Amino acid sequence: MRNLLKKRINTFGIINQNKFLITNSYLIKQELANALFRKDILASSIDISQSNNTTALNIEAFTRTSKLLKYRKAIKKKILKKTNYTKVNDLVLSKLNNKFSTNNLLINYTNINKNIDKKILTNYFKTFKKFSTVLFSRGFNLFIDFLKILSLVSQNKINPKVFLLVLGQIFKNLTKKKHTKFIFFIKTIFDNLITAENNNVIGIKLVINGRLMGKTRASTIKIERGSLSLNTVNSGCTSEKMHVYTLYGAFGFKIWINYK
């Protein structure tokens, strides 16, 4: 009986220690993701765990091309050292120092850019090069980011939320006359994801809701390729959603991806 009471007391102590993480873990992840986004780093996954007096923070993120070009120029000019390449530790500690002031903070940062397959990247560049002048006229770096993230999505090595963020940025820069070209662009992406060799994507679906083509009323467009098991619980099917705010109003984006 005493052993059972000791176990119960220990469990209550662990719950009290992790009370802050249980109540505010989502807010911490969102604040950290927003801070990384301002630094041109797209967070794929953020995990927070606590044991005793130490807090472990695991971050998997994608570094954008504009950020990499800045650091390469700085390294060539010998302004930065190669050891201080990302400075993620300083960013995290400055944002979360007050919240984890009593604990030891361990940060494990992994850069997803290392997982990009160059062969897949070159194939996507050849197929989507024709869209670079139509949809990416204002930013070529965004086109390169799109190709990198698309190659990671095909390999199931990045969260679909990052892919949705890039699609939202592409759509945000377009005029209402180019909405039809954007829809055709999405259809070609999905066709290539499904029919490509050595691909892990079985099915994919995107739903766009809003005032497309500048219409007075909102409409919904569904683009679906492959097979999706949305009615049953499937571990391989993931979904993400977000809002894109443009000059023509707010648009809702939701994506489903079914992996092998």
Secondary structure as GFF3:
##gff-version 3
##sequence-region A 1 260
A	DSSP	alpha_helix	2	17	.	.	.	ID=ss1
A	DSSP	alpha_helix	19	38	.	.	.	ID=ss2
A	DSSP	beta_strand	41	51	.	.	.	ID=ss3
A	DSSP	beta_strand	54	63	.	.	.	ID=ss4
A	DSSP	alpha_helix	65	76	.	.	.	ID=ss5
A	DSSP	three_ten_helix	82	84	.	.	.	ID=ss6
A	DSSP	alpha_helix	88	96	.	.	.	ID=ss7
A	DSSP	beta_strand	104	111	.	.	.	ID=ss8
A	DSSP	three_ten_helix	112	115	.	.	.	ID=ss9
A	DSSP	alpha_helix	118	127	.	.	.	ID=ss10
A	DSSP	three_ten_helix	129	131	.	.	.	ID=ss11
A	DSSP	alpha_helix	140	154	.	.	.	ID=ss12
A	DSSP	alpha_helix	160	172	.	.	.	ID=ss13
A	DSSP	three_ten_helix	176	178	.	.	.	ID=ss14
A	DSSP	alpha_helix	179	195	.	.	.	ID=ss15
A	DSSP	beta_strand	201	210	.	.	.	ID=ss16
A	DSSP	three_ten_helix	212	214	.	.	.	ID=ss17
A	DSSP	beta_strand	219	226	.	.	.	ID=ss18
A	DSSP	beta_strand	237	246	.	.	.	ID=ss19
A	DSSP	beta_strand	249	259	.	.	.	ID=ss20
###
